[in-house]
Amino acid sequence: MMSTISYPSYSKEEEEKKTVFDNRQILINELDLESLTREKITRSDSSSEVEAEGNGKLKQGLSSRHVQFIALGGTIGTGLFVGTSVTLKTVGPGGLVISYIIISTVIYPIMNALGEMVCYLPGNGEDSAGSVAHLVGRYVDKSLAFATGWNYYYCFVILVAAECTAASGVVTYWTTSVPTAVWITIFLGIVTLLNFSAVKYFGETEFWFASIKILCILGLILVSFILFWGGGPSHVRLGFHYWKDPGTFAHHITGGSWGSFLDIYTGIIKGAFAFILGPELVALTSSECNDQRRNIAKASKRFIWRLMFFYILGTLSISVIVAYNDPVLLNALEEGKEGAASSPFVIGIQNAGIKVLPHIINACILSSAWSAGNSFMFASSRSLMTMAHNGSAPKIFCKVNRFGVPYYSVGLSAMLSCLAFLNVSSSTAQVFDWFSNISTISGFLGWICAIIAYLRFRKAIFYNNMYDRLPFKTFGQPYLIWYSLLVISVITLTNGYQTFIPRFWSGSDFVAAYITLPLFLILWVGHKFWARYKHAVPLLKLYYPVDEIDVITGLAEAEEVAEKLDMNRIPPSTYWGKFINWLL
């Protein structure tokens, strides 16, 4: 493989081609540095701040542990603690565990792909260079980036509202005397205030609250392990009893092998909501992360393995301690109980005769929902800021205050998150559920766009002979990313398959399953016509030719900053320091 660093022997013609390329690259890098000077963007290595003319100071105050826990805090919301109850009841323990394993294998290449792109060009702090919309706009097409950006923004805002609503529902486990609207106001207000604070304080708060939920999950896994071996008050060894009686699969549509397959497939569709937007949270922090290349690479590797660990072991624990036809579970779902009352963990622990844990678990579920809402508010504001910077939203959303916060973006996201108040009335709660269901498919479309961006990025990297300059390389690419693209595309097109079965037909479910597709196409095609009218961009130019993809601008600056940081970095000398460095 050719490299810009060291060359093997080539023919005279090949050497001439390489010389032309090297001269071109040097010229572009020089032009890039000149353009940075003209834009008056200055970097202070000591304070890790970036000043963009007219937009205040954008602070890079997040460390690797902040990045990882912001992502874990957003991804591990109420889905694992409470949402798994519906999946368990529908598909059985086997369908639950196998589907989560499959989803983990799909999300792993996506996280790696985003990590590669963001570490290569982590941005200089002007906007969220790691947002999928930014990556699509740079490596694929600006019209597709426009549709991707607004698709993601909608998804993030809805998830803020969903998590604040979930948090208010969790409180009803203790008291129902306070109106739901009051709790929604409190939780949404706290989330908004934290997102108006400096990013380092936001990151530190999210770190500690995400730590609570991680400790809770570890504790629940440990309790399930003890019950598995008969260590509970009743000393009944559960083992895999519930996998045998009532069975491994629920066969909710039909029996036999075909029914088992449909259980797994339905589990993938339902379980994907728990994973949605996790990789994007890591990438979005890149512009506000110090020591960007090193910390984003660390966070990418650690985040995905920890996510898989918590979800796979978590669902396995659930499958051990509670049956999919447990009367308490079925009654809780039928009555629409929230929080710990419908958590499969709590139901299983109560069945084992342990009385004190449910209140503790409910408190952890509360912190989990609040933490996830906090992360999604951060993501929504940064996504909107990026769109404004790239011309897909009004420029006012680029403005940043002295704390490094895009305050107009946070403000609009907070206002739209008030959709959570739809849940105050039973007649409008169904509308909100409809919005929430749509967000899962929006997440699938976002993953597809991220994969397309990575494939074009990778093609341009090899075309320009830049592979050796990638600071972060991952296993199995591009084969694993093609696997993810295939699986996600199939799920996106068939996620509403049950509505085509006469006895499962529901007009609202059909619309929720597929309305996102035409809306996304309208955004994409509409921007295509606007670009054709405004900038004479051909309508049928769906993506940039490989020789037009820019993988050079900004690279020299990124490499220079990374080199200085590497030279000044002092590795830990104590065993404890080395352990913490490995852990975080």
C-alpha positions as CSV (number, residue, x, y, z in Angstrom):
1,M,0.0,0.0,0.0
2,M,1.3,3.4,-0.9
3,S,2.0,5.9,1.8
4,T,2.9,9.6,2.1
5,I,5.3,8.8,4.8
6,S,7.7,6.2,3.2
7,Y,7.6,4.8,-0.3
8,P,8.7,1.5,-1.7
9,S,10.3,1.4,-5.1
10,Y,8.1,2.5,-8.0
11,S,8.3,2.9,-11.7
12,K,9.3,6.2,-13.1
13,E,5.7,7.0,-14.1
14,E,4.5,6.2,-10.6
15,E,7.2,8.3,-9.0
16,E,6.1,11.3,-11.2
17,K,2.5,10.8,-10.2
18,K,3.5,10.7,-6.5
19,T,5.6,13.8,-6.8
20,V,2.6,15.7,-8.3
21,F,0.4,14.4,-5.5
22,D,2.9,15.4,-2.8
23,N,3.3,18.9,-4.2
24,R,-0.5,19.2,-4.4
25,Q,-0.9,18.1,-0.8
26,I,1.8,20.5,0.5
27,L,0.1,23.4,-1.4
28,I,-3.3,22.6,0.0
29,N,-2.0,22.4,3.5
30,E,-0.3,25.8,3.1
31,L,-3.5,27.3,1.8
32,D,-5.4,25.7,4.6
33,L,-3.1,27.3,7.2
34,E,-3.4,30.7,5.4
35,S,-7.2,30.4,5.4
36,L,-7.1,29.7,9.2
37,T,-5.1,32.8,9.7
38,R,-7.5,34.9,7.6
39,E,-10.4,33.7,9.6
40,K,-8.6,34.8,12.8
41,I,-9.0,31.6,14.6
42,T,-6.4,31.2,17.4
43,R,-5.7,28.3,19.6
44,S,-4.3,28.5,23.1
45,D,-2.6,25.2,24.0
46,S,-2.4,26.2,27.7
47,S,-6.1,27.0,28.2
48,S,-7.5,24.6,25.5
49,E,-9.9,27.3,24.2
50,V,-10.7,28.3,20.7
51,E,-11.8,31.8,19.8
52,A,-14.0,32.3,16.7
53,E,-14.4,35.8,15.6
54,G,-17.9,37.1,16.5
55,N,-19.0,34.0,18.3
56,G,-17.2,34.2,21.7
57,K,-15.0,31.5,23.1
58,L,-15.8,27.8,22.7
59,K,-14.3,25.9,25.5
60,Q,-12.7,22.5,25.3
61,G,-13.3,21.3,28.8
62,L,-14.3,17.6,28.5
63,S,-11.9,14.8,29.3
64,S,-12.1,11.2,28.2
65,R,-14.1,10.2,31.2
66,H,-16.6,13.0,30.6
67,V,-17.1,11.9,27.0
68,Q,-17.6,8.3,27.8
69,F,-20.1,9.0,30.6
70,I,-22.0,11.6,28.6
71,A,-22.5,8.9,26.0
72,L,-23.3,6.2,28.5
73,G,-25.6,8.5,30.4
74,G,-27.5,9.2,27.2
75,T,-27.6,5.7,25.9
76,I,-28.4,3.9,29.2
77,G,-31.7,5.6,30.0
78,T,-34.9,4.0,31.1
79,G,-34.7,1.5,28.2
80,L,-32.7,-1.1,30.2
81,F,-34.4,-0.6,33.5
82,V,-38.0,-0.3,32.4
83,G,-38.3,-0.6,28.6
84,T,-37.1,-4.2,28.6
85,S,-40.3,-5.3,30.3
86,V,-42.3,-4.9,27.1
87,T,-39.7,-6.7,25.1
88,L,-39.5,-9.6,27.6
89,K,-43.2,-10.0,27.6
90,T,-43.5,-9.9,23.8
91,V,-40.6,-12.1,22.8
92,G,-39.5,-14.1,25.8
93,P,-36.0,-14.4,27.5
94,G,-34.3,-15.9,24.4
95,G,-35.7,-13.3,22.1
96,L,-34.6,-10.5,24.5
97,V,-31.0,-11.6,25.0
98,I,-30.3,-12.7,21.4
99,S,-31.8,-9.5,20.0
100,Y,-29.6,-7.3,22.2
101,I,-26.5,-9.3,21.2
102,I,-27.3,-8.8,17.5
103,I,-27.9,-5.0,18.0
104,S,-24.6,-4.8,19.8
105,T,-22.8,-6.3,16.8
106,V,-24.5,-3.8,14.6
107,I,-23.7,-0.7,16.6
108,Y,-20.0,-1.8,17.2
109,P,-18.9,-0.9,13.6
110,I,-20.8,2.3,13.6
111,M,-19.0,3.5,16.7
112,N,-15.7,2.6,15.2
113,A,-16.5,4.4,11.9
114,L,-17.5,7.6,13.7
115,G,-14.4,7.3,15.8
116,E,-12.1,7.0,12.8
117,M,-13.6,10.1,11.1
118,V,-13.7,12.3,14.1
119,C,-10.2,11.4,15.3
120,Y,-8.9,12.2,11.8
121,L,-10.3,15.7,11.8
122,P,-11.7,16.5,15.2
123,G,-12.5,20.2,14.5
124,N,-11.1,23.4,16.0
125,G,-14.1,24.2,18.2
126,E,-16.2,26.3,15.9
127,D,-18.9,23.7,15.7
128,S,-19.5,20.1,16.5
129,A,-17.2,18.6,13.8
130,G,-18.3,15.1,15.0
131,S,-21.9,15.6,14.2
132,V,-23.2,13.2,11.6
133,A,-24.7,16.0,9.6
134,H,-21.2,17.7,9.4
135,L,-19.6,14.5,8.3
136,V,-22.2,13.9,5.6
137,G,-21.9,17.4,4.4
138,R,-18.1,17.1,4.1
139,Y,-17.9,13.6,2.5
140,V,-21.2,13.0,0.8
141,D,-23.6,15.8,-0.1
142,K,-24.9,19.0,1.4
143,S,-28.5,18.2,0.7
144,L,-28.2,14.9,2.4
145,A,-26.5,16.7,5.3
146,F,-29.5,19.1,5.5
147,A,-31.9,16.2,5.8
148,T,-29.7,14.3,8.2
149,G,-29.2,17.3,10.5
150,W,-32.9,18.1,11.0
151,N,-33.6,14.4,11.3
152,Y,-31.1,14.1,14.2
153,Y,-32.3,17.4,15.8
154,Y,-35.9,16.1,15.9
155,C,-34.7,12.8,17.4
156,F,-32.7,14.5,20.1
157,V,-35.4,16.9,21.1
158,I,-38.0,14.2,21.3
159,L,-35.8,12.1,23.5
160,V,-35.2,15.0,25.9
161,A,-39.0,15.2,26.3
162,A,-39.3,11.4,26.5
163,E,-36.8,11.1,29.3
164,C,-38.2,14.0,31.3
165,T,-41.6,12.4,31.0
166,A,-40.2,9.1,32.1
167,A,-38.6,10.8,35.1
168,S,-41.9,12.3,36.1
169,G,-43.6,8.9,35.8
170,V,-40.9,7.3,38.0
171,V,-41.8,9.7,40.9
172,T,-45.4,8.3,40.9
173,Y,-44.0,5.1,42.4
174,W,-43.6,7.1,45.7
175,T,-46.4,9.7,45.4
176,T,-49.3,10.6,43.1
177,S,-50.4,13.7,45.0
178,V,-48.2,16.1,42.9
179,P,-49.4,16.7,39.3
180,T,-47.3,15.3,36.5
181,A,-46.9,18.7,35.0
182,V,-45.0,19.9,38.1
183,W,-42.5,17.1,37.9
184,I,-42.0,17.6,34.1
185,T,-41.3,21.3,34.8
186,I,-38.8,20.5,37.5
187,F,-36.8,18.0,35.5
188,L,-36.9,19.9,32.3
189,G,-35.8,23.1,34.2
190,I,-32.8,21.3,35.8
191,V,-31.7,19.8,32.5
192,T,-32.0,23.2,30.8
193,L,-30.0,25.1,33.5
194,L,-27.2,22.5,33.5
195,N,-26.9,22.9,29.7
196,F,-26.6,26.7,30.1
197,S,-23.6,26.1,32.4
198,A,-20.0,25.8,31.2
199,V,-19.3,22.5,29.5
200,K,-16.8,21.3,32.1
201,Y,-19.4,21.6,34.8
202,F,-22.0,19.9,32.6
203,G,-19.5,17.1,31.9
204,E,-18.7,16.7,35.6
205,T,-22.3,16.6,36.6
206,E,-23.1,14.0,33.9
207,F,-20.1,11.9,35.0
208,W,-21.4,11.5,38.5
209,F,-25.0,10.9,37.7
210,A,-24.0,8.4,35.0
211,S,-21.8,6.8,37.6
212,I,-24.8,6.2,39.8
213,K,-26.7,4.3,37.1
214,I,-23.6,2.2,36.2
215,L,-23.2,1.2,39.9
216,C,-26.9,0.4,40.0
217,I,-26.6,-1.8,36.9
218,L,-23.6,-3.6,38.3
219,G,-25.5,-4.1,41.6
220,L,-28.5,-5.6,39.8
221,I,-26.3,-7.9,37.8
222,L,-24.7,-9.1,41.0
223,V,-28.0,-9.6,42.7
224,S,-29.2,-11.6,39.7
225,F,-26.1,-13.7,39.8
226,I,-26.7,-14.5,43.5
227,L,-30.3,-15.4,42.8
228,F,-29.2,-17.6,39.9
229,W,-27.3,-19.8,42.4
230,G,-30.0,-19.7,45.1
231,G,-28.5,-17.0,47.3
232,G,-31.8,-15.2,47.9
233,P,-34.0,-15.4,51.1
234,S,-35.9,-18.4,49.7
235,H,-32.7,-20.2,48.7
236,V,-34.4,-21.3,45.5
237,R,-31.8,-21.8,42.7
238,L,-33.3,-20.1,39.7
239,G,-30.7,-21.1,37.1
240,F,-32.3,-20.9,33.7
241,H,-35.6,-22.1,35.0
242,Y,-37.6,-19.4,33.2
243,W,-35.9,-20.4,29.9
244,K,-37.6,-23.8,30.3
245,D,-40.9,-22.8,31.9
246,P,-42.6,-20.9,30.4
247,G,-40.0,-21.2,27.6
248,T,-37.2,-19.5,25.7
249,F,-39.5,-17.7,23.2
250,A,-43.0,-16.2,23.7
251,H,-44.0,-17.0,20.1
252,H,-46.2,-13.9,20.0
253,I,-47.1,-14.3,16.4
254,T,-46.8,-18.0,15.5
255,G,-45.2,-21.1,16.9
256,G,-42.2,-23.2,15.8
257,S,-38.9,-22.1,14.4
258,W,-40.5,-19.3,12.3
259,G,-42.2,-18.0,15.5
260,S,-38.8,-18.0,17.3
261,F,-37.2,-16.1,14.4
262,L,-40.0,-13.5,14.5
263,D,-39.5,-13.1,18.3
264,I,-35.8,-12.3,17.8
265,Y,-36.6,-9.9,14.9
266,T,-39.3,-8.1,16.9
267,G,-36.8,-8.0,19.8
268,I,-34.3,-6.2,17.6
269,I,-36.8,-3.6,16.5
270,K,-38.0,-3.0,20.1
271,G,-34.6,-3.2,21.7
272,A,-33.0,-0.8,19.2
273,F,-34.6,2.1,21.0
274,A,-32.3,1.5,24.0
275,F,-29.2,1.8,21.8
276,I,-30.3,4.7,19.6
277,L,-28.0,7.7,19.2
278,G,-25.3,6.3,21.5
279,P,-22.3,6.5,19.1
280,E,-23.4,10.0,18.0
281,L,-23.0,11.3,21.6
282,V,-19.3,10.3,21.6
283,A,-18.7,12.0,18.3
284,L,-20.6,15.2,19.1
285,T,-18.3,16.0,22.0
286,S,-15.2,16.1,19.8
287,S,-15.1,19.9,19.5
288,E,-15.4,20.4,23.2
289,C,-13.0,17.7,24.2
290,N,-9.4,18.4,25.2
291,D,-6.6,16.3,23.7
292,Q,-9.2,15.5,21.0
293,R,-7.5,12.7,19.0
294,R,-6.4,10.7,22.1
295,N,-9.6,11.1,24.2
296,I,-12.1,10.5,21.4
297,A,-10.2,7.3,20.4
298,K,-10.1,6.2,24.0
299,A,-13.8,7.0,24.5
300,S,-14.8,5.2,21.3
301,K,-13.1,2.0,22.2
302,R,-14.2,1.9,25.9
303,F,-17.8,3.2,25.3
304,I,-18.9,0.5,22.9
305,W,-17.5,-2.4,25.0
306,R,-19.0,-1.0,28.2
307,L,-22.3,-0.5,26.4
308,M,-22.3,-4.1,25.2
309,F,-21.3,-5.4,28.6
310,F,-24.1,-3.5,30.4
311,Y,-26.9,-4.4,27.9
312,I,-26.0,-8.0,27.3
313,L,-25.4,-8.9,30.9
314,G,-28.3,-6.7,32.0
315,T,-30.8,-8.5,29.7
316,L,-29.3,-11.9,30.6
317,S,-29.9,-11.0,34.3
318,I,-33.5,-10.0,33.6
319,S,-34.1,-13.3,31.7
320,V,-32.9,-15.3,34.8
321,I,-35.0,-13.6,37.5
322,V,-38.4,-13.0,35.9
323,A,-40.6,-15.0,33.6
324,Y,-42.1,-13.4,30.5
325,N,-45.6,-14.4,31.7
326,D,-45.2,-13.3,35.3
327,P,-48.6,-12.0,36.5
328,V,-47.1,-9.0,38.2
329,L,-45.3,-8.0,35.0
330,L,-48.3,-8.4,32.9
331,N,-50.5,-6.5,35.3
332,A,-48.0,-3.6,35.5
333,L,-47.9,-3.3,31.7
334,E,-51.7,-3.6,31.3
335,E,-52.3,-0.8,33.9
336,G,-49.5,1.4,32.5
337,K,-47.5,1.5,35.7
338,E,-44.3,3.4,35.5
339,G,-40.8,3.4,37.1
340,A,-39.9,0.5,39.5
341,A,-43.5,-0.8,39.4
342,S,-42.9,-2.1,35.8
343,S,-39.2,-2.8,36.0
344,P,-38.4,-6.5,35.4
345,F,-35.5,-6.1,37.8
346,V,-37.7,-5.0,40.6
347,I,-40.4,-7.6,39.9
348,G,-37.8,-10.4,39.9
349,I,-36.2,-9.1,43.1
350,Q,-39.6,-8.8,44.9
351,N,-40.5,-12.3,43.8
352,A,-37.3,-13.5,45.4
353,G,-38.4,-12.0,48.8
354,I,-36.1,-9.0,48.9
355,K,-38.1,-6.0,50.1
356,V,-35.7,-3.1,50.5
357,L,-34.2,-2.8,47.0
358,P,-37.2,-1.5,44.9
359,H,-37.0,2.0,46.4
360,I,-33.3,2.2,45.7
361,I,-33.7,0.9,42.2
362,N,-36.5,3.5,41.6
363,A,-34.1,6.2,42.7
364,C,-31.5,4.9,40.2
365,I,-34.1,4.8,37.4
366,L,-35.0,8.4,38.2
367,S,-31.3,9.5,38.0
368,S,-31.0,7.4,34.8
369,A,-33.9,9.2,33.1
370,W,-32.7,12.6,34.2
371,S,-29.1,11.8,33.1
372,A,-30.2,10.7,29.6
373,G,-32.4,13.8,29.2
374,N,-29.3,15.9,30.1
375,S,-27.1,14.2,27.5
376,F,-29.8,14.5,24.8
377,M,-30.3,18.2,25.5
378,F,-26.5,18.7,25.1
379,A,-26.6,16.8,21.8
380,S,-29.6,18.7,20.4
381,S,-28.1,22.1,21.1
382,R,-24.7,21.1,19.5
383,S,-26.5,19.6,16.5
384,L,-28.5,22.8,15.9
385,M,-25.3,24.9,16.3
386,T,-23.6,22.7,13.7
387,M,-26.5,23.1,11.2
388,A,-26.4,26.9,11.7
389,H,-22.6,26.9,11.1
390,N,-23.1,24.9,7.9
391,G,-26.0,27.0,6.6
392,S,-28.8,24.5,7.3
393,A,-30.3,26.7,10.1
394,P,-30.3,30.4,10.9
395,K,-26.9,31.8,11.9
396,I,-28.2,33.1,15.2
397,F,-27.8,29.6,16.6
398,C,-24.1,29.8,16.1
399,K,-23.8,32.4,18.9
400,V,-21.9,31.3,22.0
401,N,-21.7,33.0,25.4
402,R,-18.6,33.6,27.5
403,F,-19.0,30.1,29.1
404,G,-18.7,28.4,25.7
405,V,-22.4,27.6,25.5
406,P,-24.5,28.0,22.3
407,Y,-27.3,29.6,24.3
408,Y,-29.8,30.2,21.5
409,S,-29.5,26.6,20.5
410,V,-30.0,25.4,24.1
411,G,-33.0,27.8,24.4
412,L,-34.8,26.5,21.3
413,S,-34.1,22.9,22.3
414,A,-35.6,23.6,25.7
415,M,-38.7,25.2,24.2
416,L,-39.3,22.3,21.9
417,S,-38.7,19.8,24.7
418,C,-41.9,21.2,26.2
419,L,-43.6,18.6,24.0
420,A,-43.3,16.5,27.2
421,F,-46.3,18.4,28.5
422,L,-48.5,16.4,26.0
423,N,-48.3,13.6,28.5
424,V,-50.3,15.6,31.1
425,S,-53.5,14.7,29.3
426,S,-54.4,11.1,28.4
427,S,-55.9,12.4,25.1
428,T,-52.6,13.9,24.0
429,A,-50.3,11.3,25.6
430,Q,-51.0,9.1,22.6
431,V,-49.7,11.8,20.3
432,F,-46.5,11.9,22.3
433,D,-46.1,8.2,22.1
434,W,-46.4,8.5,18.4
435,F,-43.7,11.1,18.2
436,S,-41.4,8.9,20.4
437,N,-41.9,5.8,18.2
438,I,-41.0,7.8,15.1
439,S,-37.7,8.8,16.8
440,T,-36.4,5.2,16.7
441,I,-36.7,5.1,12.9
442,S,-35.1,8.5,12.7
443,G,-32.2,7.1,14.6
444,F,-31.9,4.2,12.0
445,L,-31.9,6.7,9.2
446,G,-29.2,8.7,11.0
447,W,-27.0,5.5,11.3
448,I,-27.5,4.8,7.5
449,C,-26.3,8.3,6.7
450,A,-23.3,8.0,9.1
451,I,-22.3,4.7,7.3
452,I,-22.6,6.3,3.9
453,A,-20.4,9.2,5.1
454,Y,-17.8,6.7,6.4
455,L,-17.7,4.7,3.1
456,R,-17.1,7.9,1.1
457,F,-14.5,9.1,3.6
458,R,-12.7,5.8,3.4
459,K,-12.8,5.9,-0.4
460,A,-11.3,9.4,-0.4
461,I,-8.6,8.4,2.1
462,F,-7.3,5.6,-0.1
463,Y,-7.7,7.7,-3.3
464,N,-5.5,10.4,-1.7
465,N,-3.1,7.8,-0.2
466,M,-3.8,9.1,3.3
467,Y,-4.4,5.8,5.1
468,D,-1.1,5.9,7.0
469,R,-2.1,9.3,8.5
470,L,-5.3,7.9,10.2
471,P,-4.6,8.2,13.9
472,F,-7.3,5.7,14.8
473,K,-7.9,2.5,12.8
474,T,-10.4,-0.2,13.7
475,F,-10.8,-3.8,13.1
476,G,-12.7,-5.4,10.2
477,Q,-13.5,-2.3,8.2
478,P,-15.1,-1.9,5.7
479,Y,-16.6,-5.3,5.9
480,L,-18.3,-4.8,9.3
481,I,-19.7,-1.5,8.3
482,W,-21.4,-3.1,5.2
483,Y,-22.9,-5.7,7.6
484,S,-24.3,-2.9,9.8
485,L,-25.7,-1.1,6.7
486,L,-27.4,-4.2,5.5
487,V,-29.0,-5.0,8.8
488,I,-30.2,-1.4,9.5
489,S,-31.6,-1.0,6.0
490,V,-33.6,-4.2,6.3
491,I,-34.9,-3.2,9.8
492,T,-35.8,0.3,8.5
493,L,-37.9,-1.0,5.6
494,T,-39.5,-3.8,7.6
495,N,-39.9,-2.4,11.1
496,G,-43.7,-2.3,10.7
497,Y,-44.0,-5.8,9.4
498,Q,-46.7,-6.7,12.0
499,T,-49.1,-4.1,10.6
500,F,-49.3,-6.2,7.4
501,I,-50.7,-9.1,9.4
502,P,-54.5,-8.6,9.4
503,R,-55.0,-9.4,13.2
504,F,-52.2,-6.9,14.1
505,W,-53.2,-4.1,11.7
506,S,-53.1,-0.6,13.2
507,G,-53.2,2.5,11.2
508,S,-51.4,4.6,13.8
509,D,-48.7,1.9,14.1
510,F,-48.2,1.8,10.3
511,V,-47.8,5.6,10.2
512,A,-45.4,5.6,13.1
513,A,-43.3,2.9,11.4
514,Y,-43.0,4.5,8.0
515,I,-43.8,8.3,8.1
516,T,-40.2,9.2,8.8
517,L,-39.1,7.8,5.3
518,P,-41.2,10.2,3.2
519,L,-40.4,13.1,5.5
520,F,-36.7,12.5,5.2
521,L,-37.0,12.3,1.4
522,I,-38.9,15.6,1.3
523,L,-36.1,17.3,3.3
524,W,-33.5,15.8,1.0
525,V,-35.2,16.4,-2.3
526,G,-36.5,19.8,-1.3
527,H,-32.9,21.0,-0.5
528,K,-31.8,19.5,-3.8
529,F,-34.2,21.8,-5.7
530,W,-33.1,24.7,-3.5
531,A,-29.4,24.0,-4.3
532,R,-30.2,23.7,-8.0
533,Y,-32.0,27.1,-7.9
534,K,-29.5,28.9,-5.7
535,H,-26.2,27.4,-6.6
536,A,-26.8,25.5,-9.9
537,V,-26.0,22.2,-8.3
538,P,-27.2,19.3,-10.6
539,L,-30.3,17.6,-9.2
540,L,-28.9,14.1,-10.0
541,K,-25.5,14.8,-8.3
542,L,-26.2,12.6,-5.3
543,Y,-22.7,12.6,-3.9
544,Y,-19.3,14.2,-4.5
545,P,-17.0,12.4,-6.9
546,V,-14.0,10.9,-5.0
547,D,-11.6,13.5,-6.3
548,E,-13.8,16.3,-4.9
549,I,-14.0,14.9,-1.3
550,D,-11.8,17.1,0.9
551,V,-9.8,15.0,3.4
552,I,-6.9,17.5,3.6
553,T,-8.2,20.8,4.8
554,G,-7.5,21.1,8.5
555,L,-5.4,18.0,8.7
556,A,-2.1,19.8,9.2
557,E,-3.5,21.8,12.1
558,A,-4.9,18.7,13.8
559,E,-1.6,16.8,13.4
560,E,0.4,19.8,14.8
561,V,-1.9,20.1,17.8
562,A,-1.8,16.3,18.5
563,E,2.0,16.3,18.1
564,K,2.5,19.1,20.7
565,L,0.2,17.4,23.1
566,D,2.0,14.1,22.7
567,M,5.3,15.7,23.4
568,N,4.1,17.4,26.6
569,R,2.1,14.5,27.9
570,I,3.5,12.9,31.1
571,P,2.4,9.3,31.4
572,P,1.3,8.1,34.9
573,S,4.1,6.6,37.0
574,T,2.1,4.9,39.8
575,Y,0.1,1.7,39.5
576,W,-3.0,3.6,40.6
577,G,-2.5,6.3,38.0
578,K,-2.0,3.6,35.3
579,F,-5.2,1.9,36.4
580,I,-7.2,5.1,36.3
581,N,-5.7,5.9,32.9
582,W,-6.8,2.5,31.6
583,L,-10.2,2.7,33.2
584,L,-11.1,6.2,32.0
